[in-house]
């Protein structure tokens, strides 16, 4: 799967649906599922060096200042497709990640979230990885 590294704070915001546009100085012709990874640069309170979710790259918009807005849409049913955190060495530009590393979380089924399972997962899996 194609992947994109973002600063940890931005990757978390995309994963939790708070950020649907990422600004870049470059564009790509690729559209479709995109693995969102948090770069290894540590930011307090955020997971770094892990793949977090799959979003859909639906379009790229060119701005007058020369920058590009990468527009993400939920994949596939109104929420990001959360995955079990997988340690990923990010790269600049788009890069490929083996699909075997992408494991959907057990608390999200066809866009429906089991809140109790999600909270347990956050405490037991996600938060211990934050350094």
Residue pairs with C-beta under 8 A, 6 or more apart in sequence:
1 33
1 34
1 35
1 54
1 96
1 97
1 99
1 102
2 30
2 32
2 33
2 34
2 35
2 57
2 94
2 95
2 96
2 97
3 34
3 35
3 36
3 37
3 51
3 88
3 90
3 94
3 95
3 96
3 97
4 22
4 34
4 35
4 36
4 37
4 70
4 94
5 11
5 37
5 38
5 39
5 88
5 90
5 91
5 92
5 95
6 14
6 22
6 36
6 37
6 38
6 39
7 38
7 39
7 41
7 43
8 38
8 39
8 41
8 42
8 43
8 46
8 47
8 48
9 43
9 46
10 19
10 22
11 36
11 37
11 38
11 39
11 46
11 47
11 52
12 38
12 46
12 47
12 52
13 19
14 20
14 22
14 36
14 52
14 53
14 55
14 72
14 80
15 36
15 52
15 53
15 80
15 82
16 80
17 74
17 79
17 80
19 72
20 71
20 72
20 73
21 69
21 70
21 71
21 72
22 69
22 70
22 72
23 67
23 68
23 69
23 70
24 67
24 68
24 70
25 66
25 67
25 68
26 68
26 93
27 60
27 62
27 68
28 60
28 94
30 57
30 94
31 57
31 58
31 59
32 56
32 57
33 54
33 55
33 56
33 57
33 75
34 54
34 55
34 56
34 57
34 72
34 94
35 51
35 53
35 54
35 83
35 88
35 97
35 102
36 51
36 52
36 53
36 54
36 55
36 80
37 50
37 51
37 52
37 88
37 90
37 97
38 46
38 47
38 48
38 49
38 50
38 51
38 52
38 90
39 48
39 49
39 90
40 48
40 49
40 89
40 90
41 48
42 48
42 131
45 130
46 130
47 85
47 126
47 129
47 130
48 131
49 87
49 88
49 89
49 90
50 85
50 86
50 87
50 88
50 129
51 83
51 85
51 86
51 88
51 97
51 101
51 102
52 82
52 83
52 85
53 80
53 81
53 82
53 83
54 75
54 80
54 81
54 83
54 102
55 72
55 73
55 74
55 75
55 80
55 81
56 72
56 73
56 74
56 75
56 76
57 70
57 71
57 72
58 71
58 72
58 73
59 70
59 71
60 68
60 69
60 70
60 71
61 68
61 69
61 71
62 68
63 69
74 80
75 81
76 111
77 110
77 111
78 111
79 108
79 111
79 113
81 104
81 108
82 104
82 105
82 108
83 102
83 103
83 104
83 105
84 103
84 104
84 105
84 125
85 125
85 126
85 129
86 97
86 101
86 102
86 103
88 97
88 101
105 118
105 121
106 117
106 121
107 113
107 114
107 117
107 118
107 120
107 121
108 114
108 118
